[in-house]
Amino acid sequence: MIRVLIYIAGFILLSTGFLHSMIFLNLIPSGNSTMEYIKYLFSHSETYGIPAGALLIHLSTIKKSGNRRI
């Protein structure tokens, strides 16, 4: 059950991070360069949900190996 909650939290963080980065894409047609767009993304905490959410999703899908006997 904990894994499902971690997965859902990661999905929410990842979704909101991507949503904000897509909203910020409007800066490029307004005259900013791609490098300025990337600097703008790193200066806002809303987009930090992308790596955090991806990490949580990855951690929730890892299986424990346990003590197997081969």
Distance bins in CASP14 RR format, pairs under 12 A and 6 or more apart:
PFRMAT RR
TARGET T0000
AUTHOR 0000-0000-0000
RMODE 2
METHOD distances of the structure
MODEL  1
1 7 0 0 0 0 0 1 0 0 0 0 0
1 8 0 0 0 0 0 1 0 0 0 0 0
1 60 0 0 0 0 0 1 0 0 0 0 0
2 8 0 0 0 0 0 1 0 0 0 0 0
2 9 0 0 0 0 0 1 0 0 0 0 0
2 56 0 0 0 0 0 1 0 0 0 0 0
2 59 0 0 0 0 0 1 0 0 0 0 0
2 60 0 0 0 0 1 0 0 0 0 0 0
3 9 0 0 0 0 0 1 0 0 0 0 0
3 10 0 0 0 0 0 1 0 0 0 0 0
3 56 0 0 0 0 0 1 0 0 0 0 0
3 57 0 0 0 0 0 1 0 0 0 0 0
3 58 0 0 0 0 0 1 0 0 0 0 0
3 59 0 0 0 0 1 0 0 0 0 0 0
3 60 1 0 1 0 0 0 0 0 0 0 0
3 61 1 0 0 1 0 0 0 0 0 0 0
3 62 0 0 0 0 1 0 0 0 0 0 0
3 63 0 0 0 0 1 0 0 0 0 0 0
3 64 0 0 0 0 0 1 0 0 0 0 0
4 10 0 0 0 0 0 1 0 0 0 0 0
4 11 0 0 0 0 0 1 0 0 0 0 0
4 56 0 0 0 0 0 1 0 0 0 0 0
4 57 0 0 0 0 0 1 0 0 0 0 0
4 60 1 0 0 1 0 0 0 0 0 0 0
4 61 0 0 0 0 0 1 0 0 0 0 0
5 11 0 0 0 0 0 1 0 0 0 0 0
5 12 0 0 0 0 0 1 0 0 0 0 0
5 56 0 0 0 0 1 0 0 0 0 0 0
5 59 0 0 0 0 0 1 0 0 0 0 0
5 60 0 0 0 0 1 0 0 0 0 0 0
6 12 0 0 0 0 0 1 0 0 0 0 0
6 13 0 0 0 0 0 1 0 0 0 0 0
6 52 0 0 0 0 0 1 0 0 0 0 0
6 53 0 0 0 0 1 0 0 0 0 0 0
6 55 0 0 0 0 0 1 0 0 0 0 0
6 56 1 0 1 0 0 0 0 0 0 0 0
6 57 0 0 0 0 1 0 0 0 0 0 0
6 58 0 0 0 0 0 1 0 0 0 0 0
6 59 1 0 0 1 0 0 0 0 0 0 0
6 60 1 0 1 0 0 0 0 0 0 0 0
6 61 0 0 0 0 1 0 0 0 0 0 0
6 62 0 0 0 0 0 1 0 0 0 0 0
7 13 0 0 0 0 0 1 0 0 0 0 0
7 14 0 0 0 0 0 1 0 0 0 0 0
7 53 0 0 0 0 1 0 0 0 0 0 0
7 54 0 0 0 0 0 1 0 0 0 0 0
7 55 0 0 0 0 0 1 0 0 0 0 0
7 56 1 0 0 1 0 0 0 0 0 0 0
7 57 1 0 1 0 0 0 0 0 0 0 0
7 58 0 0 0 0 1 0 0 0 0 0 0
7 59 0 0 0 0 1 0 0 0 0 0 0
7 60 1 0 1 0 0 0 0 0 0 0 0
7 61 1 0 0 1 0 0 0 0 0 0 0
7 62 0 0 0 0 0 1 0 0 0 0 0
8 14 0 0 0 0 0 1 0 0 0 0 0
8 15 0 0 0 0 0 1 0 0 0 0 0
8 53 0 0 0 0 0 1 0 0 0 0 0
8 56 0 0 0 0 1 0 0 0 0 0 0
8 57 0 0 0 0 1 0 0 0 0 0 0
8 60 0 0 0 0 1 0 0 0 0 0 0
9 15 0 0 0 0 0 1 0 0 0 0 0
9 16 0 0 0 0 0 1 0 0 0 0 0
9 49 0 0 0 0 0 1 0 0 0 0 0
9 52 0 0 0 0 1 0 0 0 0 0 0
9 53 1 0 0 1 0 0 0 0 0 0 0
9 55 0 0 0 0 0 1 0 0 0 0 0
9 56 1 0 1 0 0 0 0 0 0 0 0
9 57 0 0 0 0 1 0 0 0 0 0 0
9 59 0 0 0 0 0 1 0 0 0 0 0
9 60 0 0 0 0 1 0 0 0 0 0 0
10 16 0 0 0 0 1 0 0 0 0 0 0
10 17 0 0 0 0 0 1 0 0 0 0 0
10 18 0 0 0 0 0 1 0 0 0 0 0
10 49 0 0 0 0 1 0 0 0 0 0 0
10 50 0 0 0 0 0 1 0 0 0 0 0
10 51 0 0 0 0 0 1 0 0 0 0 0
10 52 1 0 0 1 0 0 0 0 0 0 0
10 53 1 1 0 0 0 0 0 0 0 0 0
10 54 1 0 0 1 0 0 0 0 0 0 0
10 55 0 0 0 0 1 0 0 0 0 0 0
10 56 1 1 0 0 0 0 0 0 0 0 0
10 57 1 0 1 0 0 0 0 0 0 0 0
10 58 0 0 0 0 1 0 0 0 0 0 0
10 59 0 0 0 0 1 0 0 0 0 0 0
10 60 1 0 0 1 0 0 0 0 0 0 0
10 61 0 0 0 0 0 1 0 0 0 0 0
11 17 0 0 0 0 0 1 0 0 0 0 0
11 18 0 0 0 0 0 1 0 0 0 0 0
11 49 0 0 0 0 0 1 0 0 0 0 0
11 50 0 0 0 0 0 1 0 0 0 0 0
11 52 0 0 0 0 0 1 0 0 0 0 0
11 53 1 0 0 1 0 0 0 0 0 0 0
11 54 0 0 0 0 1 0 0 0 0 0 0
11 56 0 0 0 0 1 0 0 0 0 0 0
11 57 1 0 0 1 0 0 0 0 0 0 0
11 58 0 0 0 0 0 1 0 0 0 0 0
11 60 0 0 0 0 1 0 0 0 0 0 0
11 61 0 0 0 0 0 1 0 0 0 0 0
12 18 0 0 0 0 0 1 0 0 0 0 0
12 19 0 0 0 0 0 1 0 0 0 0 0
12 49 0 0 0 0 1 0 0 0 0 0 0
12 50 0 0 0 0 0 1 0 0 0 0 0
12 52 0 0 0 0 0 1 0 0 0 0 0
12 53 0 0 0 0 1 0 0 0 0 0 0
12 56 0 0 0 0 1 0 0 0 0 0 0
12 57 0 0 0 0 0 1 0 0 0 0 0
13 19 0 0 0 0 0 1 0 0 0 0 0
13 20 0 0 0 0 0 1 0 0 0 0 0
13 45 0 0 0 0 0 1 0 0 0 0 0
13 46 0 0 0 0 0 1 0 0 0 0 0
13 47 0 0 0 0 0 1 0 0 0 0 0
13 48 0 0 0 0 1 0 0 0 0 0 0
13 49 1 0 1 0 0 0 0 0 0 0 0
13 50 1 0 0 1 0 0 0 0 0 0 0
13 51 0 0 0 0 1 0 0 0 0 0 0
13 52 1 0 1 0 0 0 0 0 0 0 0
13 53 1 1 0 0 0 0 0 0 0 0 0
13 54 0 0 0 0 1 0 0 0 0 0 0
13 55 0 0 0 0 1 0 0 0 0 0 0
13 56 1 0 0 1 0 0 0 0 0 0 0
13 57 0 0 0 0 1 0 0 0 0 0 0
14 20 0 0 0 0 0 1 0 0 0 0 0
14 21 0 0 0 0 0 1 0 0 0 0 0
14 47 0 0 0 0 0 1 0 0 0 0 0
14 48 0 0 0 0 0 1 0 0 0 0 0
14 49 1 0 0 1 0 0 0 0 0 0 0
14 50 1 0 0 1 0 0 0 0 0 0 0
14 51 0 0 0 0 1 0 0 0 0 0 0
14 52 0 0 0 0 1 0 0 0 0 0 0
14 53 1 0 1 0 0 0 0 0 0 0 0
14 54 1 0 1 0 0 0 0 0 0 0 0
14 55 0 0 0 0 1 0 0 0 0 0 0
14 56 0 0 0 0 1 0 0 0 0 0 0
14 57 1 0 0 1 0 0 0 0 0 0 0
14 58 0 0 0 0 0 1 0 0 0 0 0
14 60 0 0 0 0 0 1 0 0 0 0 0
15 21 0 0 0 0 0 1 0 0 0 0 0
15 22 0 0 0 0 0 1 0 0 0 0 0
15 46 0 0 0 0 0 1 0 0 0 0 0
15 49 0 0 0 0 1 0 0 0 0 0 0
15 50 0 0 0 0 1 0 0 0 0 0 0
15 52 0 0 0 0 0 1 0 0 0 0 0
15 53 0 0 0 0 1 0 0 0 0 0 0
15 54 0 0 0 0 0 1 0 0 0 0 0
15 56 0 0 0 0 0 1 0 0 0 0 0
15 57 0 0 0 0 0 1 0 0 0 0 0
16 22 0 0 0 0 0 1 0 0 0 0 0
16 23 0 0 0 0 0 1 0 0 0 0 0
16 44 0 0 0 0 0 1 0 0 0 0 0
16 45 0 0 0 0 0 1 0 0 0 0 0
16 46 1 0 0 1 0 0 0 0 0 0 0
16 47 0 0 0 0 1 0 0 0 0 0 0
16 48 0 0 0 0 0 1 0 0 0 0 0
16 49 1 0 0 1 0 0 0 0 0 0 0
16 50 0 0 0 0 1 0 0 0 0 0 0
16 52 0 0 0 0 0 1 0 0 0 0 0
16 53 0 0 0 0 1 0 0 0 0 0 0
17 23 0 0 0 0 1 0 0 0 0 0 0
17 24 0 0 0 0 1 0 0 0 0 0 0
17 41 0 0 0 0 1 0 0 0 0 0 0
17 44 0 0 0 0 1 0 0 0 0 0 0
17 45 0 0 0 0 1 0 0 0 0 0 0
17 46 1 0 0 1 0 0 0 0 0 0 0
17 47 1 0 1 0 0 0 0 0 0 0 0
17 48 1 0 0 1 0 0 0 0 0 0 0
17 49 1 0 1 0 0 0 0 0 0 0 0
17 50 1 0 1 0 0 0 0 0 0 0 0
17 51 0 0 0 0 1 0 0 0 0 0 0
17 52 0 0 0 0 1 0 0 0 0 0 0
17 53 0 0 0 0 1 0 0 0 0 0 0
17 54 0 0 0 0 0 1 0 0 0 0 0
18 24 0 0 0 0 0 1 0 0 0 0 0
18 25 0 0 0 0 0 1 0 0 0 0 0
18 41 0 0 0 0 0 1 0 0 0 0 0
18 46 0 0 0 0 0 1 0 0 0 0 0
18 47 0 0 0 0 1 0 0 0 0 0 0
18 48 0 0 0 0 0 1 0 0 0 0 0
18 49 0 0 0 0 1 0 0 0 0 0 0
18 50 1 0 0 1 0 0 0 0 0 0 0
18 51 0 0 0 0 0 1 0 0 0 0 0
18 53 0 0 0 0 0 1 0 0 0 0 0
18 54 0 0 0 0 0 1 0 0 0 0 0
19 25 0 0 0 0 0 1 0 0 0 0 0
19 46 0 0 0 0 1 0 0 0 0 0 0
19 47 0 0 0 0 1 0 0 0 0 0 0
19 49 0 0 0 0 0 1 0 0 0 0 0
19 50 0 0 0 0 0 1 0 0 0 0 0
20 26 0 0 0 0 0 1 0 0 0 0 0
20 27 0 0 0 0 0 1 0 0 0 0 0
20 40 0 0 0 0 0 1 0 0 0 0 0
20 41 0 0 0 0 1 0 0 0 0 0 0
20 44 1 0 0 1 0 0 0 0 0 0 0
20 45 0 0 0 0 1 0 0 0 0 0 0
20 46 1 0 1 0 0 0 0 0 0 0 0
20 47 1 0 1 0 0 0 0 0 0 0 0
20 48 0 0 0 0 1 0 0 0 0 0 0
20 49 0 0 0 0 1 0 0 0 0 0 0
20 50 0 0 0 0 1 0 0 0 0 0 0
21 27 0 0 0 0 0 1 0 0 0 0 0
21 28 0 0 0 0 0 1 0 0 0 0 0
21 37 0 0 0 0 1 0 0 0 0 0 0
21 38 0 0 0 0 0 1 0 0 0 0 0
21 40 0 0 0 0 1 0 0 0 0 0 0
21 41 1 0 1 0 0 0 0 0 0 0 0
21 42 0 0 0 0 0 1 0 0 0 0 0
21 44 0 0 0 0 1 0 0 0 0 0 0
21 46 0 0 0 0 1 0 0 0 0 0 0
21 47 1 0 1 0 0 0 0 0 0 0 0
21 48 0 0 0 0 0 1 0 0 0 0 0
21 49 0 0 0 0 1 0 0 0 0 0 0
21 50 1 0 0 1 0 0 0 0 0 0 0
21 51 0 0 0 0 0 1 0 0 0 0 0
22 28 0 0 0 0 0 1 0 0 0 0 0
22 37 0 0 0 0 0 1 0 0 0 0 0
22 41 0 0 0 0 0 1 0 0 0 0 0
22 46 0 0 0 0 0 1 0 0 0 0 0
22 47 0 0 0 0 0 1 0 0 0 0 0
22 50 0 0 0 0 0 1 0 0 0 0 0
23 37 0 0 0 0 0 1 0 0 0 0 0
23 40 0 0 0 0 0 1 0 0 0 0 0
23 41 0 0 0 0 0 1 0 0 0 0 0
23 44 0 0 0 0 0 1 0 0 0 0 0
23 46 0 0 0 0 1 0 0 0 0 0 0
23 47 0 0 0 0 0 1 0 0 0 0 0
24 30 0 0 0 0 0 1 0 0 0 0 0
24 32 0 0 0 0 1 0 0 0 0 0 0
24 34 0 0 0 0 0 1 0 0 0 0 0
24 36 0 0 0 0 0 1 0 0 0 0 0
24 37 1 0 0 1 0 0 0 0 0 0 0
24 38 0 0 0 0 0 1 0 0 0 0 0
24 39 0 0 0 0 0 1 0 0 0 0 0
24 40 1 0 0 1 0 0 0 0 0 0 0
24 41 1 0 0 1 0 0 0 0 0 0 0
24 42 0 0 0 0 0 1 0 0 0 0 0
24 43 0 0 0 0 0 1 0 0 0 0 0
24 44 1 0 0 1 0 0 0 0 0 0 0
24 46 0 0 0 0 1 0 0 0 0 0 0
24 47 1 0 0 1 0 0 0 0 0 0 0
25 32 0 0 0 0 0 1 0 0 0 0 0
25 34 0 0 0 0 0 1 0 0 0 0 0
25 37 1 0 0 1 0 0 0 0 0 0 0
25 38 0 0 0 0 0 1 0 0 0 0 0
25 40 0 0 0 0 0 1 0 0 0 0 0
25 41 0 0 0 0 1 0 0 0 0 0 0
25 47 0 0 0 0 0 1 0 0 0 0 0
26 32 0 0 0 0 1 0 0 0 0 0 0
26 37 0 0 0 0 1 0 0 0 0 0 0
26 40 0 0 0 0 0 1 0 0 0 0 0
27 33 0 0 0 0 1 0 0 0 0 0 0
27 34 0 0 0 0 1 0 0 0 0 0 0
27 35 0 0 0 0 0 1 0 0 0 0 0
27 36 1 0 0 1 0 0 0 0 0 0 0
27 37 1 0 1 0 0 0 0 0 0 0 0
27 38 0 0 0 0 0 1 0 0 0 0 0
27 39 0 0 0 0 0 1 0 0 0 0 0
27 40 1 0 0 1 0 0 0 0 0 0 0
27 41 0 0 0 0 1 0 0 0 0 0 0
27 43 0 0 0 0 0 1 0 0 0 0 0
27 44 0 0 0 0 0 1 0 0 0 0 0
28 34 1 0 0 1 0 0 0 0 0 0 0
28 35 0 0 0 0 0 1 0 0 0 0 0
28 36 0 0 0 0 1 0 0 0 0 0 0
28 37 1 0 1 0 0 0 0 0 0 0 0
28 38 0 0 0 0 0 1 0 0 0 0 0
28 40 0 0 0 0 1 0 0 0 0 0 0
28 41 0 0 0 0 0 1 0 0 0 0 0
29 37 0 0 0 0 0 1 0 0 0 0 0
30 36 0 0 0 0 0 1 0 0 0 0 0
30 37 0 0 0 0 0 1 0 0 0 0 0
30 40 0 0 0 0 0 1 0 0 0 0 0
31 37 0 0 0 0 1 0 0 0 0 0 0
32 38 0 0 0 0 0 1 0 0 0 0 0
32 39 0 0 0 0 1 0 0 0 0 0 0
32 40 1 0 0 1 0 0 0 0 0 0 0
32 41 0 0 0 0 0 1 0 0 0 0 0
33 39 0 0 0 0 1 0 0 0 0 0 0
33 40 0 0 0 0 0 1 0 0 0 0 0
34 40 0 0 0 0 0 1 0 0 0 0 0
34 41 0 0 0 0 0 1 0 0 0 0 0
35 41 0 0 0 0 0 1 0 0 0 0 0
35 42 0 0 0 0 0 1 0 0 0 0 0
36 42 0 0 0 0 0 1 0 0 0 0 0
36 43 0 0 0 0 0 1 0 0 0 0 0
37 43 0 0 0 0 0 1 0 0 0 0 0
37 44 0 0 0 0 0 1 0 0 0 0 0
37 47 0 0 0 0 0 1 0 0 0 0 0
38 44 0 0 0 0 0 1 0 0 0 0 0
38 47 0 0 0 0 0 1 0 0 0 0 0
39 47 0 0 0 0 0 1 0 0 0 0 0
40 46 0 0 0 0 0 1 0 0 0 0 0
40 47 0 0 0 0 1 0 0 0 0 0 0
41 47 1 0 1 0 0 0 0 0 0 0 0
41 48 0 0 0 0 1 0 0 0 0 0 0
41 49 0 0 0 0 0 1 0 0 0 0 0
41 50 0 0 0 0 1 0 0 0 0 0 0
41 51 0 0 0 0 0 1 0 0 0 0 0
42 48 0 0 0 0 1 0 0 0 0 0 0
42 50 0 0 0 0 0 1 0 0 0 0 0
42 51 0 0 0 0 0 1 0 0 0 0 0
44 50 0 0 0 0 0 1 0 0 0 0 0
45 52 0 0 0 0 0 1 0 0 0 0 0
46 52 0 0 0 0 0 1 0 0 0 0 0
47 53 0 0 0 0 0 1 0 0 0 0 0
48 54 0 0 0 0 0 1 0 0 0 0 0
48 55 0 0 0 0 0 1 0 0 0 0 0
49 55 0 0 0 0 1 0 0 0 0 0 0
49 56 0 0 0 0 1 0 0 0 0 0 0
49 57 0 0 0 0 0 1 0 0 0 0 0
50 56 0 0 0 0 0 1 0 0 0 0 0
50 57 0 0 0 0 0 1 0 0 0 0 0
51 57 0 0 0 0 0 1 0 0 0 0 0
51 58 0 0 0 0 0 1 0 0 0 0 0
52 58 0 0 0 0 0 1 0 0 0 0 0
52 59 0 0 0 0 0 1 0 0 0 0 0
53 59 0 0 0 0 1 0 0 0 0 0 0
53 60 0 0 0 0 1 0 0 0 0 0 0
54 60 0 0 0 0 0 1 0 0 0 0 0
54 61 0 0 0 0 0 1 0 0 0 0 0
55 61 0 0 0 0 0 1 0 0 0 0 0
55 62 0 0 0 0 0 1 0 0 0 0 0
56 62 0 0 0 0 0 1 0 0 0 0 0
END
